[in-house]
């Protein structure tokens, strides 16, 4: 299944302009607890990718799959990112 109904550029722009704290929480909770920053760099039907940086300046790519399974549209991406952020907060 291809993500044909997702505005990938719009999602990335929105997440990186308005939701850096959510991205950082997601990165810390889902595989990179030492992250000091996290920027969403990719999104597709199966999940999203963040570039993370730790206190030592080391950079890594973190891939997180959508917990609800594949999505087909921007609303699905939004739902999954919100779910990841909520679960990251506790």
N, C-alpha and C positions, 0 to 999 in steps of 0.2 A: 504494500500500500504506500503510495506516495503522498506527501503532505502538499496537496494542491490548493488547499483553501487556507493556508497559513501565510500571513504577511511576516516572513522571517525577519526582514530588515526592521519592520515596525516593532516586532517583539523585542529584538535585541536593543534597539534604540530606547524603547520604553523601560526595559529592565535596567539598562545601564545608566539611564538618566534619572529614574525615579525610585528604583528599588535595589540599590547597592547593598543596603543592610540586609534585605531578604536574601540576596544572593550569597552574602557572606555567611548568614545563618545556615543556609542550605549546604554550602560547601563544608562548613565545620561539622554539621550533623551527618553528612553523607559521604565521608571519606577523607576529609582533609582538616582535622581539628585544629591544626596549627596555622590555618590561613589567617592572614591579616587583611587581605583584600581578595575579592572575587568579581570577575567580569564575565558575563555571559557572552560566549563567542559563537555558539551554534545551537540550533534547535531543529529537531525533526520529529517524525511521527513516533519515535521510540524514546526520546528523552532530550536532554540538553547537556551542553558542554560549557564549563567555566574555566577560565584561566585564573589560577590562584597563585598568590605570592605569600610566603611565610616571613617571619621576622628576620631570617638570615638572608632574605632576598632571593631565595630559591623559587623558581617558577615551575608550575606543574599544570597539566590539563586534567580536569576532573569530569568524568562522564557520569551522569545520574539518569537512570531509566525512569520513565513515568510509572508510578506505582499502580495506576489504574489500567495500564496496558496502552497500546498504540492509540494515537489521536489522529484526527483527520482535518481539524480546522483550528482556527485561532482560539475559539471558545474552549476547545479541549486542552490546548496548551495552557491557557489561563487557569483552568480548573486544576490541572496537574501542578503547576507552579505554586498556586495558592495552597494546595494540599501539602506540597513539600515544605513550604515556608511555615505553615502551621505546625506540622509535625516536628520541624527543627526547633521551634520555640518551646515545645514541651508538651 
